[in-house]
């Protein structure tokens, strides 16, 4: 039977990194809703064109469109053993839709891993990020600084700070995430599926805690 994991956590907590590690360790597909949007837009699929129409108008992509994209993704051969969902679901409505979808595959969400950290820690992590203009290599002024300030170690291009990595934007993104996700956290907690993991620990320790939670 396929095994499905949902990984939750605010911006900067490292859920993308951990989702990739868990995906490789457990031989499960890593399904990132953000990556799916980008892939469909790039390939100009029917769903991608639809997504683009909402994004271009500055509107949120409706649940129905997101769910259709997720359903298409989990139908692919690499999801036969299951998958790790990163960035989906975001609301109880999406969580309900996911459960209904998985019953078609004779399965369900088995574990929900919620990586947490204090808001101040998250702001420090994200607002210190700098990206190279040429190839998108990412640095952090405190945790992984470039050898030469403002210059990429790999290709020598200029480093810049994306608008959504600036401190005011980061603080707002985290606040919105916590407000929007609170009902979802409650949803999975009530169903006895939620496991909270301390995301302030080193990457290796967080991975260890996540793997331990899955074994239980």
N, C-alpha and C positions, 0 to 999 in steps of 0.2 A: 504493500500500500504506500502511495506517495506520502512524503513527510513535508509539512509546510510550516515555516517559521515566519513570524512578523517581527521585524526589528524596529523599535521606536526610539526617538530621542531628539532633542532640540538641535538647532544649528551649532556646530562646533564641538559636539560631544563625541564625534568619531564613529558614528554609526555606519557610514559608508565604508570606512576602513575595516571595521569589524565584520560587516556583512560580507565583504570580499574574502576575508580570512575564513569565516565560517563556511562560506560557499565552497572554497577549495578543500577545507578540512573534511567536510561532510559530503562532498561530491554532489552538491545541490546547485541548481541554477540560481544566479543572483539577479533578481528582477528589481531594477530601480525605476520608479515612475518617471523621474526626470530624464533618464537615459532613453526610456521608451518614447517619450514625447519627441526628443531630439532625433531619434532614429526614424520615426515615422514622418517627421517633417522633412528630414533630409532625403528620404526615399520617396517623398511625395505620394505616400499611400493615401487611400480615401480618408482614413482616420487622421492622418497627418495633415492633410489639407483642411480638415474640419478643425483640428486643434489650432492650426495657424490662424484660422479666421477669428477665433476667440482671443488668442494672444495679441494679434494685431490691433484688436479693438480695446485691449487692456482689460479684458474680462477673464474671469476664472473659467477654466475648462469644466464643463458640466460633468457631474458624476457619471452619467450614462456613457459619455464618450471615453472617460478614463477607464471605466469598468470594461467596456468593449475592447479596449486596447490590452488590458490585463488578461482578459479571457483569451484573446488571440495569442498572447505571449505564452500562457501556460499550456496551450495546445501543441506547442512545438516539442520535438523529440527530446531535447535536452532537459525537459521538465518531467520526464517519466518518473524519476525518483523523488520528485518534489522540488521545492524552491524556497528561497528566502526573499521576502518582500521588504523592500527598503523605500520608504516614502509613500507607501500605500498599505493599508487604508489610512485616511486622515480624519475621518468622521465615523460615528456609529452607523450612519446610512451606508457608507462604503463598506464598513465591516460586515453588515448584514448581507450586502450584495456579494461580498467575497465568500461568506459561508454558503450562500445558496449556489454560487458558482462551483465551489469545491465539492458540493454534494453530487454534482454531475460527474465528477471524477472519483466518486465514492470515497471522498476524503473530507478533511476539515483542517482548520488551523490547529496545530498541535502545541506550539509554544509561542508566547509573546514576550520578547525580551525588551525591557525598557531601560535604556542607558540614561542615567541622570547625572547632573552636575549643577553646582550653584550658578546663578546667572552671571555673577562677577567673573567666574572662571571661564564661562563660555564666551563672554565679551572679550576677555583678554586673548583667548585662543584665536577667535575669528578676526578680530580687528587688527591683529598683528600680521595678517597674511599679505604677501606681495606676489604678484604674478608677472612672468616675463611676457613681453609683447609678442615675441616671435612664435614661441611654441607652447605657451601656457604653463611652463614649469613653475611650481609653487614653492615659495620660501616663507619663513616666519621670522620676524625680527628678533624674537626671543628664543624659540625652540629650534629653528633650523635656518639661521641667517646666511646670506650669501657671503663668499669670501671678500667681495668688494661691494660696499654699500651701493644699492641702486642698479647693480649689474648682475645678469644671470651667469652663474658659473659654467653652464653648459654651452650656451650659444652667444654669450656676451651682449645680448639685447637688453634694453632698458626694462627695469622692473617698475610696475605701477600698481596702485591699489584700486581694485574694482569698487564701484559705487556701493555694491552690497556687502563689501568688507569694511566699510568705514564705520567708525564706532557708533554714530547715531543710528545708522541703518541697522547695524547688527543688534543693538539693544531693542529696536522696534521689532525686528524679525523674531527675536527670541520671545518677546512679550506676546506677539500674535500667535506664535507656535504654541506656547503654553496655554493660552486662553482657548485656542481652537482644539487642542488635543486633550484637554482635561476630561471632556465627556467620553472620549475614546479610551483613555486610561481607565476610567470608571467602568466602562463597558466590559473590558477584558478582565478587570479585577473581580467584578461580580460573577464572571464565568469561571473564576479560578484558574485562569491561564496566564496571568501577568506575573513576571519575575522582574524585580527591580535590581539593576546592577549599578554599582558606583563607578561612574565614568571619569572620576578625577584621578584614578590610579593610572600607572603606566600602561601603555598599549598591551604589553604582554600579559600583565596581570588582569586587565579587563577581558582579554581573550580567554584566559584561564577560567575566570568566573562564569563567562558565557557558556563555555564548553561543559563546565560542571553543572550548570543549570539545565542544559539539554540532556545530560545523562540522567538527571533525576526525573 
